[in-house]
Amino acid sequence: MLIARSAALFAVAALFEIGGAWLVWQGVREHRGWVWIGAGVLALGVYGFVATLQPDADFGRILAAYGGVFVAGSLAWGAVADGYRPDRWDVVGALVCLAGMAVIMYAPRGD
């Protein structure tokens, strides 16, 4: 159950971080304005809070593992929100990152 909670928190964190960055991108690069930028900044703040809810207390481990979720989530977000089509190497790279995340977070440890 602990792994499921952790994975769900990573998914929620990704939603807020990637979504927040996308909103800022839209506000600045696509000239959608300050409301989009402000919403993005708020979402990025929520991401920072959600990351603290992970059951593991090691900041470095959480953020390193989250990097793998961010890579895969960013590709998925781009595909859904912007019509980006990842190629096979994008998919392979994302799977490698997710495997790395799983090792970092969920490998058995003696500590």
Legacy VTK file of the C-alpha trace (Angstrom):
# vtk DataFile Version 3.0
C-alpha trace
ASCII
DATASET POLYDATA
POINTS 111 float
0.000 0.000 0.000
2.921 2.338 0.703
4.175 1.992 -2.879
0.712 2.728 -4.287
0.442 5.879 -2.138
3.901 6.990 -3.178
3.187 6.371 -6.877
-0.089 8.300 -6.611
1.714 11.220 -4.979
4.284 11.207 -7.796
1.445 11.318 -10.337
-0.265 14.237 -8.557
3.052 16.070 -8.227
3.682 15.590 -11.945
0.251 16.925 -12.791
0.911 20.133 -10.861
4.547 20.630 -11.865
4.203 19.830 -15.545
0.829 21.550 -15.719
2.223 24.606 -13.964
5.221 24.804 -16.259
2.915 24.365 -19.270
0.673 27.192 -18.072
3.665 29.513 -17.665
4.891 28.456 -21.123
1.477 29.224 -22.599
1.333 32.579 -20.837
4.774 33.672 -22.007
5.547 31.856 -25.254
2.003 31.746 -26.610
1.163 35.250 -25.316
-1.857 34.142 -23.300
-1.116 36.584 -20.509
-0.607 36.977 -16.818
-3.608 34.931 -15.727
-2.044 31.829 -17.309
1.336 32.668 -15.812
-0.175 33.242 -12.368
-2.097 29.966 -12.523
1.128 28.222 -13.487
3.027 29.736 -10.583
0.286 28.611 -8.180
0.334 25.087 -9.615
4.118 24.950 -9.227
3.706 25.918 -5.579
1.193 23.112 -5.061
3.678 20.700 -6.657
6.276 21.696 -4.054
3.801 20.967 -1.287
2.675 17.614 -2.735
6.295 16.444 -2.936
6.577 16.833 0.850
3.806 14.267 1.371
5.945 11.340 0.185
6.389 8.704 2.922
10.193 8.705 2.481
11.855 11.564 4.357
14.956 11.934 2.161
14.628 15.055 0.005
17.393 14.021 -2.388
15.895 10.588 -2.973
12.395 11.959 -3.553
13.484 14.620 -6.030
15.884 12.284 -7.840
13.172 9.667 -8.236
10.633 12.282 -9.234
12.931 13.183 -12.139
11.976 9.908 -13.827
8.287 10.630 -13.354
8.813 14.143 -14.713
10.465 12.842 -17.904
7.690 10.348 -18.664
4.958 12.743 -17.580
6.314 15.561 -19.733
6.213 13.391 -22.826
2.668 12.294 -22.000
1.568 15.888 -21.333
3.042 17.024 -24.635
1.204 14.253 -26.464
-2.144 15.095 -24.859
-1.962 18.888 -24.591
0.108 19.823 -27.633
-0.249 16.943 -30.066
3.419 15.963 -29.716
4.046 12.390 -30.813
6.912 10.746 -28.944
9.056 8.498 -31.101
10.281 5.087 -29.996
13.431 6.574 -28.442
11.376 9.009 -26.388
9.360 6.048 -25.115
12.462 3.936 -24.423
14.091 6.849 -22.610
10.986 7.444 -20.505
10.830 3.755 -19.570
14.499 3.826 -18.553
13.789 6.873 -16.397
10.797 5.170 -14.762
12.876 2.073 -14.102
15.497 4.287 -12.465
12.798 5.925 -10.367
11.561 2.524 -9.207
15.073 1.452 -8.218
15.727 4.691 -6.337
12.416 4.657 -4.474
11.404 1.070 -4.011
14.518 -1.137 -3.993
14.894 -3.036 -0.713
17.353 -1.339 1.619
18.992 -2.448 4.787
18.863 1.014 6.382
LINES 1 112
111 0 1 2 3 4 5 6 7 8 9 10 11 12 13 14 15 16 17 18 19 20 21 22 23 24 25 26 27 28 29 30 31 32 33 34 35 36 37 38 39 40 41 42 43 44 45 46 47 48 49 50 51 52 53 54 55 56 57 58 59 60 61 62 63 64 65 66 67 68 69 70 71 72 73 74 75 76 77 78 79 80 81 82 83 84 85 86 87 88 89 90 91 92 93 94 95 96 97 98 99 100 101 102 103 104 105 106 107 108 109 110
